[in-house]
Amino acid sequence: MLLDDIHEPADLRKLSQAQLTELAAEIRTCIVDRVTANGGHLGSNLGAVELTLAVHRVFDSPRDVILWDTGHQTYTHKLVTGRQEGFATLRQPGGMSGYPSRAESPHDWIENSHASTALSYAHGIAMGLERRGEGDRHVVAVLGDGSLTGGMAYEALNNLGHAGTRVVIVLNDNGRSYAPTVSRLSAGLTQLRLSPSYVHARERTRHVLRSIPGLGGLAYSSLHGLTSAVREIVTPHRFFEALGVRYAGPIDGHDIAGMEQALAHATEWGGPIVVHVITQKGRGYAPAEEDDVQRLHDFKVQPSSVAPSGAIAPATYTDAFTRAVLEAARQRPEVVAITAAMPGPTGLLPFEAEFPDRFLDVGIAEQHAVTAAAGMAMAGLRPVVAIYSTFFSRAFDQANLDVGLHGLPVVFALDRAGITGDDGPSHHGVLDLSLTLSIPGMTVFAPSSAQEVGVMLDEALSLAGPSAIRFPKTPARQARDGAVGTGLSARQIHRGDGTVCLLAVGKLVEAAEEAAGKLAADGIDATVWDVRVISPPDPVMLADAAAHGLVVTMEDGIRVGGAGTFLADAMRGLTEIDHPLPPVCVLGVPPRYIPQGKPDGILAELGLDGPGIAAAVTEALATERDRLQLS
């Protein structure tokens, strides 16, 4: 196999075009085999194979800086930069990241799993290289999978054009983002406009025409008008060039030779330039090509579940949210749904199909999504904003000042909250509790079962102010015998003997119950509460917890400023308690970047499973006994 002989990008330059075609097929087979075994991003990587080969044949990585946005389109990049052996461990615990990783390779400059940032990186890196006297090094930003729908990318384009920074921007357009019309005429003109010889000849002609006595101005104006008119007709260059960024394209993103020529010409341009290439997401794999919605953007196995009654139960919390928001929309015409380029993963495709005029996908623009929702709420609608927990941090300012400050009834459905697993540190949703709890007037829900999602959404839609419902990616726990809460109240699961009270948030309710069972075997009868609503906290729950000898909180979010510290502070604010408050032990995710792994395994390592919680309770009780003895 040709792929076996590719150990670094320089090896690609030894291959003929026929060999490159063969290599591209081998790479697609390798990607399909590994992703279907381990899960991961499939469609975008299959579409970027030839593009990646062309980029690495033209540019000298890592001396030339290649930035990928988004980073999930880099599987081919990994395979041709010396990481074939590790590719078998893709997205596995301790294995290769599904994104670029500075720890893995010098060819990876940025991790960049959150989109629309590469152009800002490129601007800064290019400026730094220039000031260090290394302006001969190229900076290349490869944008794909809708990265150019994010507002930050346009901020960077504006500054790149204003500064004239020498950056090559490769726009990988796979039909899921900005897509001008493709034609033979525009493609041919692109090559002409990129050619240095054409550019130089054009400038010489203009100089000669200007110098003609009496006719120079008219002749030059005629030539300039003709070329401008042709360009206006055949190329969508105006937007980019209005920002000071040259545009070339579109180009066939599966024609390696054509892309090499275009990229080589682009390096001759003295400022920022966009090379627009058209690729087919999912290319070469029939199931992906036939998936009209996502082109198998990612590949995973969905779990299944059956409710106690025998009816099909929601397999995931996302499934439960889909059912709940559809039912709410059927009953309440003011309910609208908003997402940021994630209609499928957030479960809103059925909503879009049933209520197309009440659905809005803003692209990778979480900030706009939140402030638009604020405007909708001002106009009497009931917006539900469904985004990943990890992406909520991108719109915190808007949630705080555009929604929170105005006290607007916007519901945030924060999917993939807590430890998510295979996508690594950038995708763990561990900050949302700390962020939402810091917004005054924000009601924060955490369901512990699939059945709680609908109950909480219904309650959230009745509130006068903002709210957030956070739920995990993992399979949904099924509530049995109607074991769900109501309103804003917490739910007591078990009443103990007053020794210790466990306040469990969301997913960790199940772990708390397991811990209580282990403690009971050691003679410790723990009280267990499903907190349900962290803010405002249930005063009945707080008063009960305050009557115990020890309180232990547990959450699958960052423990610094999270639910545990929030509840402890609320307990300290109780005015009707006439006895000393018990010590509070806060269990949660430590303030560090957590690597990829299976969610349950990571939680166990963090001591956030049943045995870990039981051990923490036992240790805290022993510490408290020692303290009392010393006093």
N, C-alpha and C positions, 0 to 999 in steps of 0.2 A: 504494500500500500504506500502511496505517495505520502500520506499523512505521517507515517512512521519516520520519514526522513526530514520532517520539518521540526527543527529544534529552536529556531529563532527566525524573526522576520526576514533576515537576509537570505535565508534558504528559499524564500518565495521568488526571489529575483532570478533564480537559476532556471525557473520553469518556463516552458513554452505556453502559449495560450491554450493549446489542446490539453496539456498537462494540468493547467489551472482549472479547466472545466472538469476534468476527472477528479481533481482534488476537492472541488466544491461539492461534488456528489458524495465523496467519502466523508466530508465534514458533516453534511446533512444527515447521513446515516448514523454517524457517531452521536450527533445531537439528539436525534429521535430516540435512539437506543437508550441513552443515559437519562433523558428527561422523562420518558415513559416509565422508567424504573424508579427514579428518585423524585419525580415532580420537578417543576420549574417553569421558566418562561420559554415557550416553544415557538409560537408564531413569529415573534419579532426576530428571534435569532435565525430562523430558517430564511427569513427575508433579507438578512444583512450579510450573508456569506460572501458574495462576490464583492460587495462594497468594502468589507473588511480586508479582503485580499488586496484590492486595488489600493486602499489607503496605506497598507503596510509595504506594498511594493514601491510606492512613490516616496513615502516619508521614512525617515530613519529613526524609528523608535528604539530606545527611549530618549535619544538625544533630541529628536523632534518630539514635541509634547502632544500626545493624542488624548483628548478628553472625550468621554462617552456620556451622552445625556439622551435617554436614561441609561443607567448602567446595566439594566437587565438585557441589553442587546449585545453583550460582549462575549458570548460563549466561543465564537470563532476566534475572537481576539485572544482568548485564553489558550485555545488549542495551538495557535501559531506563535505563541510567545513562551514556549517551553513548559507548558503545564498539562501535557496530554496524560501523563501518568496519574496526576492528581484528579483528572476530570472524572474518574470513576467515583470519587467521593463528593461530587457536586452536591451542595446543600445538606450534607450529612454532618452529624455532630463531629467536630474536630476536623472536618474536611474542607473542601474548596468552597469559597463563597459563591453565591449566585450573582454577585456584583463584582465590579473591580475592587481590588483590595490592595492598599499600599503595603500591607504586611506580606502579601503573596509575591509581588513582582515589581521590579522597577519600571515596568511598562504600564503600571496602573498608577496614575497620578491622583485620581480622586475616586472615592467610593460611589458617590452620586446616585443613590437609589431614589432620592427625592428630585423630581424633574425640574427642568428649566433653569438650572444654575450654571451650566458649563460655560456659557458665554461670559458670565461675570468672572469665573475662574480664568478663562482665556484672556480676558482684558488685563487682569492683574498679573498673570504669568508673563504675558508678552511685554508688558511695561517693565516688569522686573528684569527680564532677559535683556531688554534694550539698554537699560541703565547699567547693567553689568558688562556691557560691551559684547553681548552674545546675540546680537540681532540677526545673525545668520541662521539661528535655530528657528524652525517653523513651529507655530502653535496651531493645532487643528482641533476644532470642536465638531464632533459628530452628533447631530441632534436627530432624534427619532421618536416614534410612538407618541406623538402629540406634545413633545417638549416645547414646541413653539406656540402652544396655546396658553402657556403660563406667562403672566404679566412680567415676571422678573426677566424673562428672556428679552422682552421688548425694551425694558430699561437698559439692559446691557447693549442691545443693538444701537440704541440711541447714543450711548456713550462711546461705543466702538467707532461709529461713524463720525461723531464729533471730534474724537481724538485722532482719527485716521490710523488706528492701531492695526498692525499687520497680522491678521488672523484669517485662516481659511475655515469657513463654516460649511460643513457638509450637511445639508438638510436631507435626511433620509425620510422621504415621504412614502409611507406604505399604505396610503389611502385612508388613514385614520387621523389625518391632520390636514394642514394647509396643502391644497392640491390644485395648482393651475392646470389648464388644459395642455395636454401633450400633443405635439404634432411633428411631422418630419421637418417642416419649415423652421419651427422654433428650435428644434434640436440642432439642425444644421447651422443656423445663425449663431447658436450658442458657441459652437466650436470656432466659428469665425471671430466672434467677439472676444473669445478667450485668447486667441492666438497672438503672441507678442508681436509677430511680424505684421499682422493686420493692424494692431493698435499703433505701432510705429509708423506704418505706411499711411494710416489715416491722419496722424498728426503732421506728417511731412506734407501731405496733400493740403491740409488746412493752412499750413504755414505758407505754402506756395500760392494758394488762392488769395490769401490776405494781401500778399505783396503785389498783386496785379494792379497797375495804376488805373484808377477810375472804376474798375470792375471788381476789385478784390472783395470789398464788403458784400456786394450782391452775390458774387460767386460763392463766397464762404457761407452766407446765409442760406443759399439754395441747397448746398451740400448738407449743411447741418439740418435744415428742415426736412430733407429727404430721408436722411438716416434716422432722425428722430421719429418721423412718421412711420417708417418701417418697423422700428423697435416698439413703438406704441401698439402696433397691430399684432406683432407676433410674439412678444415676450412680456411676461408679467413682472417687469423689472421695477416699475415705478415706485412701489411701496418701499422696497429696500433702498433704492438709490435716493429716494427722498430723505432717508436717514443718513445718507453718506456711505452706504454699504453697496458695493457693486454686486450685481446679480448675474448668474449664468445658469441656464437650464430651461426646461427640465431635460435630464439625461437618463437613459436607460440604466437603472441601478443593477442590472444583471449582465451588463456588457463591460467586462473587466477592462478590455483595451480602451474602450471609449471613456471610461471613468479615469483611467490612468492619464490619458491625454488631457482631459479637462482639469484634473488635479495638478498635473505638471504645469499647465498654463497658468493656473490660479496662483501658483507660487511666485510667478513673475509680477503679479499685481502688488503695488506698494502699500496697499491699505487693506481694510476688511473686505472680504468677498464671500458671497454665498454661492456654493455649487449645489444646485437642486437636483437630486436624483430620485427617480421613481422606482420603488421596489414593491414586490408582492409579498405581503405578510403571509407566512405559512408555506412559502414556495417549496415545492418538491415533496410535500407530504399530503396525500389526498384528504385525510380527515381535516386537516387545517385549512386547506384550500376550499373545502366545501362548507366550512363554518362561516356563514355570512356575517355573524355578529361579532365574534372576537378573533377569528382565524386561529383558534386555540392559543390565545395570548398566553395562558398558562395552563399547566396540566396537573391535575390532582384527582385523587379518588374521593368521591363523596361518600360519607358514611350514611347508613340507613338506620332507622329506628322505628319501633312500634310502641304506641301508647298502651297502657294497661287495659284499656277498653277494647283493644284490637284494632282501633282506627289508626291510620297512618299518622304518626306524630312528626313535628318538625325535626329534621335531622340535625340542623344547626340553628344557632341563634339568628343567623341571617335569614334562614327560612321562616322562622317564627316572626321576624320583623316584616318580611314580605307579606305574610298573611295578615298581620295586624294593620299595616298601613293601607292595604287594599280595603279591608273592612272599614277602617276609619274614613277613607275617601268615599266609599259608597254611601256612608251615612251623613257625611259632612262635606258639602260642596266647596267649602272654603279651604279644605286641605289640599296643599300642593307639595310636591316632592322635588328636591334639588340634590344634585350630586356633581362631583368634579371628576369627570372622565371615568367614573366607576359605576355605571348603571348595572352591569352584570354582577360584579363582585359584591356590591352592596344590596343586591336583591331587588332592584327597582325596575328591571325589564318588564315584569308583569304589570307594574303600575304604569309604565310608559305605554304599553300596549292597550291597556284599558282606558287610561286617561291621558292621551297624548298632549292635550292642551293644558294640562295641569302638571306637566313634568318638564324639568329644565336640567340639561347637562351642560355645564359651563366650560367643559374642558379642564385642563390642569390649572385651575384658577380658584383655589379654595378661598382666597381673600374676597374675590368678587362674589362667590357663591354666598358667603355669609352676609355681606353688606346688602346684596340683592334681596336676600331673605328678610333682612331688617326692613327694607323698603316695602316688601310684600306685606309684612306684618303691620306696618303703618297704614297700609291701604285696606286692612281688614281681612287679609288671608291668614291661613294657619300653615306656615311653611315648616316642612320637616327636611332638615339638611342631613343627608346620609353620607358620611365620609369615614375613612379609616381613622382610628385613634391617632396613629403616628402622623397623619397629615393635618390633624386638627391644630397642631402647634404652629403650622404655617399661617393660620388665620386667627391666632389668639387675640391680636390687637383688635380685629374686627368684632370678634365675639365679645370682647371686653367693652369696647367703647361704642361700637355701632349697635350692638344688641343689648348688652348688659346695662350700659349707662342710660339707655332709653327705656329699659324695662320692657322689652318687646317679647311677645310670646312666640319665640322661635324654638323649635325642638331640634336638638342635635342628636342624631342616632350615630353613636361612635362605635363602629364595627372594628373587629380585630383588636379590642382592648386587652391589655395585659400582655403576658408572654406569648408571642405568636409562633416562634420556632424557626422554621427553615430559612427565612429571609434575613435573619441576623439582626445585628444591633440597630440598624436604621428602621426596622419595621416592628420592633416590640412596642406595644402601645402602653407604655408605663408612665407617661406624663399627664394623661388626660385628667386624672383625679386631682392632681396638684393644681393644674391649670383651671379647671372648671370650678373647683372649690374656692379659688381666689377671686372669682367674679361675684360681686355682691348681688344677692337676689336670685342666684342661679340654683334651681332645684336639680339635684344630681341623683339619678336612679342607677341601681346595679342589680339586674335580675340574676337570680340563682338557678333559674330553670327556664325552659322554652316557654312555658305557660305564663310566666311572669312578664314576658315582653309585651304581650297585648294589654295586660292589665296596666302596666306602667305607661304605655303609649297613650292609652285612653285617658289616664290621669293627667299626663303631661299636656295633652291637647285641651284640657279644661282649665289650665293655669293662666293667670293673668300676666306672667312674666316668663323669662327664658328657662329652659330645662335641658338636661342632657341624660341620655340613656346609654350606658356603656356596656357592651357585651363582648365575649371572647370569640375567637375564631374556631375554637375546638368544638367537638360534638356537644349538642345541647343536652343538659340533664333534663330528665322528664319528671315533673312533679306528680306525685301519686296521691290519690284520695283527696284531690282539691287542695293540696298544701301550697296555697299561694296567699300572698298578703292582700291588703286593700289600702287604697288611698296613700297617704304619706306615712303610714305606720310601719314600724318594724314588726317582725314576726318571731315570737319566741318558739324555738323548736324543742327545747328541753329545759326544765327547771331543776337546778342542782341544789346542793346543800349550802351554798353561800361561800364556798371556798374560792372559787375562781369563775369568772364570767368571760366567755369567748364571744367577741363581737366580730362576726365574719361578713365580708363584703363580696357579693356577687359569686363568682366561680368558687371562691374558697369556702363557701358554706359546706360543700360536700367534704372538703378536707377537714373542716372543723368538726363535723359529725364523726368522721373517722377518728380524729384525735380524741374526741370525748369518749369514744368507745375504748380506746387504748388506756386513757386515764382511769376510766371506771374499773378496768381490770387491775389497776394499781391502787384502788380504793379512793380515787379522787372523783367526786361527782360534780362535773362541770356544768354550769348553765350555758346554753348555746342560743345566740340570737342571730337571725338573718337580718342584717341591718336594713336592707332593701333601699332605703332613702338615706343617703349620707348627709345631704343638706336639703332642707332643715332636718336635723336629727330628731328622732322621736324622743320626747321628754320622758315618756314612760320607760323606754329602754335605758336611757341615761340614768334615771333614778334607781332602777333595778341594778344596773351595773355598779353604781356607786355604793350599794349595800353589800358588795362582795369584798373579800379580802384582797383579791387581785383581779385586774382587768387585762385581758390580752386581746389586741385587735390584730386582724390579718387581712391583707389585700394583695392582689397581684399587680400592684402599681408601685411607683417609687415611694418609699416610706418617708422621704424628706418632704414635708408639706403636704402629705397625702391624707387619706381618709383617717388613719389612726391618729395622727397628730391633730386633725380637725376635731375628731370625736373627743379626744382627751381634753382639748381646749374647751369644748362645749360642756364637758362634765365639770370642769373647774368653774364654769360660769353658773352652775346650779345655785340658786339662792335658798331653796327650801331644805337643803341638806344641813343638818346640825351636827354632823360628825365628820372626822377627818376623811378625806377622799383616799381611796386605795391607790396604790401605784399602778401605772399603766405601762404595759410592755407592748411596743409597737412592732409588729412583724410585717415585712414587705420587701420589695425589691431594693437592693442597695444602690447608691448613686454611682453606678459604673456602667460601662457599655457591656451588654450581655451578648456573647457570641451565639451563633446559630446552634440549634439542637432541637430535639423533640420537646414540646412544651411541658409535658409531665416530668420529663427528665430534668429539665432546667429548674422547675419548681422544686423538685426533690433536692437538687443540689443547693438551692437557696433556703432549704428548710421550710418550704411552704406547702408541703404535703402533710398527710395525716401524721405519720411518724415524726416528722420534723416539728410540727406544731406541738405535739404531745411532749417531745423532748424539751422544747423551749418553755412550755408551761411548767414542767417538772423543775427545770433549772431556775426559773423565776421564783417559784414557790420556795425552793431551798434558799435562794438569795434573800428573800424576804424574811424567812425564819431566822437566818443568821443575823440579819440587821436588827430584828426585834430582840434577839438574845443579847446582842451587844449593847443595845440601848437600855 
